[in-house]
């Protein structure tokens, strides 16, 4: 499984998700509003909005909150969010991509730079690490969707390009252009996905252990806690025994 999922899973085991729920809802709301502004306010006609609504539902966000976020887009409010991507290096030479939605570029840049420098990383120039990743569609299912063979078969049938499964769940990667087509086909065979979004798939992974693993987790935690940061992607592989020590 890609690094970001492993991190998400260990944080879940640490019970941190409950504390982050209101912050998570705020990030989900922001993405829904931006997606609705960029296209039609109808999830069936707007693939990005549909993905944002699915992600919100997967986190048990109330329907009223989802609708309010969609309605906000048509009210022409003063909040204008800009999509910004930061690239940098974490402990152990790990490559990290940070995706943000911000209404204040200077604030976000300062916060991201501080998170990197305080946790053994360095913020790089645009393009410094993204060449080692491929922009792809990502569909995530929990372990309850079925075993690895069942999910692999469904994914091949739906036209996916790659599948990675472990005891926590399944990551199904598609081309950017076929993401929603594949997601729709999988919904028919596996049910509603936990998340459907565009992601960054690393070409190679770097194994991280010991102190570097601890510093890396702190860096990613600091980034994910920032209100403006929507997603953090990395090419790291932290072995299970290291994650258990950190838990």
C-alpha positions in Angstrom: 0.0 0.0 0.0 1.2 3.5 -0.7 2.7 5.4 2.2 -0.2 7.8 2.8 -2.6 4.9 3.5 -0.2 3.2 5.9 0.1 6.5 7.8 -3.7 7.0 7.8 -4.2 3.5 9.2 -1.7 3.8 12.0 -3.1 7.2 12.9 -6.6 5.5 13.0 -5.3 2.9 15.4 -3.9 5.6 17.6 -7.5 7.0 17.8 -6.4 10.4 16.3 -9.1 10.5 13.7 -11.9 11.4 16.2 -10.0 14.4 17.4 -9.5 15.5 13.8 -13.1 15.0 12.7 -14.1 18.6 12.7 -10.9 19.7 10.9 -11.6 16.9 8.4 -15.2 18.1 7.8 -13.8 21.6 7.2 -11.4 20.3 4.5 -14.1 18.2 2.9 -16.5 21.2 2.8 -13.8 23.3 1.2 -13.2 20.7 -1.5 -16.9 20.4 -2.2 -17.4 24.1 -2.5 -14.3 24.5 -4.8 -15.5 21.6 -7.0 -19.0 23.0 -7.2 -17.7 26.4 -8.2 -15.5 24.9 -11.0 -18.3 23.0 -12.7 -22.0 22.4 -12.3 -23.4 22.1 -8.7 -24.7 18.6 -9.6 -22.5 15.6 -8.6 -23.9 13.5 -11.5 -22.7 16.1 -14.0 -19.5 17.1 -12.2 -16.9 14.3 -11.7 -14.8 16.3 -9.2 -17.8 17.2 -7.1 -19.0 13.6 -7.2 -15.6 12.5 -5.9 -15.7 15.1 -3.1 -19.2 14.1 -2.1 -18.3 10.4 -2.0 -15.2 11.3 0.2 -17.5 13.3 2.6 -20.0 10.4 2.8 -17.2 7.9 3.5 -16.3 10.1 6.6 -20.0 10.1 7.7 -20.4 13.8 7.0 -24.1 14.8 7.4 -26.1 15.3 4.2 -27.1 18.8 5.4 -23.4 19.8 5.7 -22.7 18.4 2.2 -25.6 20.4 0.7 -24.6 23.6 2.5 -21.1 23.3 1.0 -22.6 22.9 -2.5 -25.0 25.8 -2.0 -22.1 28.0 -0.8 -20.6 27.8 -4.3 -23.6 29.4 -6.0 -23.9 32.2 -3.4 -20.8 34.0 -4.8 -19.2 34.4 -1.4 -15.9 36.2 -0.9 -13.9 33.0 -0.1 -11.8 32.2 -3.1 -9.6 29.2 -2.7 -6.5 28.7 -4.8 -5.1 25.2 -5.5 -1.4 25.1 -4.6 1.1 22.2 -4.8 4.3 22.0 -2.7 7.1 19.5 -3.1 9.8 18.6 -0.7 12.0 16.0 1.0 11.3 14.4 4.3 13.6 12.4 6.7 15.4 9.5 5.0 15.3 11.2 1.6 11.6 10.6 1.2 9.8 12.6 -1.6 6.6 14.4 -0.5 3.9 16.2 -2.4 1.5 18.4 -0.5 -1.8 19.6 -2.1 -3.5 22.6 -0.5 -6.6 24.8 -1.0 -5.8 28.2 0.3 -7.3 31.7 0.5 -3.9 33.1 1.7 -0.9 31.8 -0.2 1.7 33.4 2.1 0.2 31.9 5.2 0.0 28.4 3.7 3.6 28.6 2.3 4.9 29.7 5.7 3.1 26.9 7.5 4.2 24.2 5.1 7.8 25.4 5.1 7.8 25.4 9.0 6.4 21.9 9.1 9.2 20.6 6.9 12.0 22.5 8.6 10.9 21.5 12.2 10.6 17.8 11.3 13.8 17.0 9.5 12.6 17.9 6.0 13.3 20.5 3.3 10.8 22.3 1.1 11.9 22.0 -2.6 11.2 23.9 -5.8 8.1 23.2 -7.9 8.9 20.0 -9.9 11.7 18.8 -7.5 9.9 15.5 -6.7 6.8 15.2 -8.8 8.8 13.7 -11.7 9.2 10.6 -9.5 5.4 10.2 -9.3 2.6 9.6 -11.8 -0.7 11.5 -11.7 -3.4 8.9 -11.5 -6.9 8.2 -10.3 -7.2 6.4 -6.9 -10.2 4.4 -5.7 -10.0 3.1 -2.1 -12.0 0.3 -0.5 -11.8 -1.1 3.0 -11.1 -4.8 3.7 -14.8 -5.5 4.0 -15.2 -5.1 0.2 -13.7 -8.6 -0.3 -10.4 -10.4 -0.4 -7.5 -9.5 -2.7 -8.6 -11.9 -5.5 -12.2 -10.7 -5.6 -11.1 -7.0 -5.7 -8.4 -7.7 -8.3 -10.9 -9.5 -10.5 -13.4 -6.7 -10.2 -10.7 -4.1 -10.9 -9.4 -5.8 -14.0 -13.0 -6.2 -15.3 -13.6 -2.4 -14.6 -10.5 -1.4 -16.5 -8.2 -0.4 -13.6 -4.4 -0.3 -14.2 -3.1 -1.5 -10.8 -4.3 -2.9 -7.5 -2.5 -3.0 -4.1 -4.2 -4.9 -1.3 -3.2 -5.6 2.3 -5.1 -6.5 5.5 -6.3 -2.8 5.9 -7.9 -2.6 2.5 -7.4 -2.0 -1.2 -6.0 0.8 -3.4 -7.2 0.7 -7.1 -5.2 2.9 -9.5 -6.6 4.1 -12.8 -5.6 6.5 -15.5 -6.8 10.1 -14.8 -9.2 9.9 -17.8 -10.9 6.7 -16.7 -11.2 7.3 -13.0 -15.0 7.9 -12.8 -15.8 5.3 -15.4 -13.9 2.7 -13.4 -15.3 3.9 -10.1 -18.8 3.5 -11.5 -18.1 0.0 -12.7 -16.6 -1.0 -9.3 -19.6 0.4 -7.5 -21.8 -2.1 -9.2 -19.6 -5.0 -8.2 -18.1 -3.9 -4.8 -20.4 -1.2 -3.5 -19.6 2.4 -2.8 -15.9 3.2 -2.4 -14.4 4.8 0.7 -12.8 7.4 -1.6 -12.5 8.4 -5.2 -9.9 11.0 -6.1 -6.9 12.0 -8.2 -3.6 11.0 -6.5 0.2 10.8 -7.0 1.5 7.2 -7.4 5.2 6.9 -6.6 7.4 5.2 -9.2 9.7 3.7 -6.5 9.4 3.6 -2.7 12.0 4.3 0.0 12.0 2.2 3.1 12.2 4.3 6.3 13.1 2.9 9.7 14.2 4.1 13.2 14.4 7.8 14.0 13.7 8.7 10.4 10.4 6.9 10.6 9.4 8.8 13.8 10.4 12.1 12.3 8.6 11.4 9.0 5.3 10.5 10.8 5.6 13.8 12.8 6.2 15.7 9.6 3.2 14.2 7.9 1.0 14.7 11.0 2.0 18.4 11.1 1.2 18.8 7.4 -2.2 17.0 7.7 -3.2 19.1 10.7 -2.9 22.3 8.7 -6.4 23.5 7.7 -5.2 24.5 4.2 -3.6 21.1 3.4 -6.0 18.7 1.6 -3.7 15.7 0.8 -0.1 14.6 1.5 1.5 12.0 -0.8 4.9 10.3 -0.3 7.1 7.6 -1.7 7.8 6.1 1.7 7.4 2.5 2.9 7.5 2.2 6.7 7.6 -1.5 7.7 4.8 -2.7 10.0 7.1 -3.3 12.9 8.3 0.3 12.8 4.7 1.5 12.7 3.8 -0.7 15.7 6.7 0.9 17.7 5.4 4.4 16.9 1.9 3.5 17.9 
